[in-house]
Amino acid sequence: MPINALHKRRGGFSYIVGKYQRLLVKPAPTISICQLPITNYQLPITYYQLPITTIQPPLNLFNSLIHFWDAVVGGTDLEK
């Protein structure tokens, strides 16, 4: 269930805060189970980043990061 639906159904942000506070009071295995999917989602990101660094030289990777930053921000200060 998405968090937005949970917000609308159960009475807003205070319910979410109270629910997570009750989760922290519970024993540690429940918290570790809740954190496991986060690590599973982060692992493929590192796997996808490894071929980029091994195939391309660091200068090309740095230039591609600059072009990506220009695409996100909309140009550097030198271009404006």
C-alpha positions as CSV (number, residue, x, y, z in Angstrom):
1,M,0.0,0.0,0.0
2,P,1.5,3.4,-0.9
3,I,2.2,5.9,1.9
4,N,-0.1,8.4,0.3
5,A,-3.1,6.0,0.5
6,L,-2.1,5.2,4.1
7,H,-2.0,9.0,4.9
8,K,-5.5,9.5,3.6
9,R,-7.0,6.3,5.1
10,R,-5.5,6.3,8.6
11,G,-5.6,10.0,9.5
12,G,-2.5,11.7,8.3
13,F,1.1,12.2,9.3
14,S,0.6,11.7,13.1
15,Y,-0.5,8.1,12.5
16,I,2.6,7.4,10.4
17,V,4.9,8.9,13.1
18,G,3.1,6.9,15.8
19,K,3.3,3.7,13.7
20,Y,7.1,4.1,13.3
21,Q,7.6,4.9,16.9
22,R,5.8,1.7,17.8
23,L,8.0,-0.2,15.3
24,L,11.2,1.2,17.0
25,V,9.9,0.0,20.4
26,K,9.5,-3.5,19.1
27,P,12.4,-6.0,19.2
28,A,15.3,-5.6,16.7
29,P,14.4,-8.5,14.3
30,T,11.3,-6.6,13.0
31,I,13.5,-3.6,12.2
32,S,16.1,-5.6,10.4
33,I,13.4,-7.3,8.3
34,C,12.0,-3.9,7.4
35,Q,15.5,-2.7,6.4
36,L,16.3,-5.7,4.2
37,P,14.3,-4.6,1.1
38,I,16.2,-1.3,1.1
39,T,19.5,-3.1,0.9
40,N,18.1,-5.3,-1.8
41,Y,17.1,-2.3,-3.9
42,Q,20.5,-0.6,-3.3
43,L,22.5,-3.6,-4.4
44,P,21.6,-3.6,-8.2
45,I,22.5,0.1,-8.3
46,T,26.1,-0.7,-7.4
47,Y,26.1,-3.6,-9.8
48,Y,24.9,-1.3,-12.6
49,Q,27.5,1.4,-11.7
50,L,30.5,-1.1,-11.8
51,P,30.6,-1.6,-15.6
52,I,30.5,2.2,-16.2
53,T,33.6,2.7,-14.1
54,T,35.5,-0.3,-15.5
55,I,34.8,0.3,-19.2
56,Q,35.1,4.1,-19.4
57,P,38.2,6.1,-18.3
58,P,37.8,8.3,-15.3
59,L,38.0,11.5,-17.5
60,N,35.0,10.3,-19.7
61,L,33.1,9.4,-16.6
62,F,33.8,12.8,-15.1
63,N,32.7,14.6,-18.3
64,S,29.5,12.5,-18.5
65,L,28.8,13.5,-14.9
66,I,29.2,17.2,-15.8
67,H,26.9,16.8,-18.8
68,F,24.4,15.0,-16.6
69,W,24.6,17.9,-14.0
70,D,24.1,20.4,-16.8
71,A,21.0,18.5,-18.0
72,V,19.6,18.4,-14.5
73,V,20.4,22.0,-13.4
74,G,20.1,23.6,-16.8
75,G,23.7,24.7,-17.5
76,T,26.6,25.9,-15.4
77,D,27.1,29.4,-14.1
78,L,29.8,29.9,-16.8
79,E,27.4,29.3,-19.6
80,K,24.8,31.7,-18.2
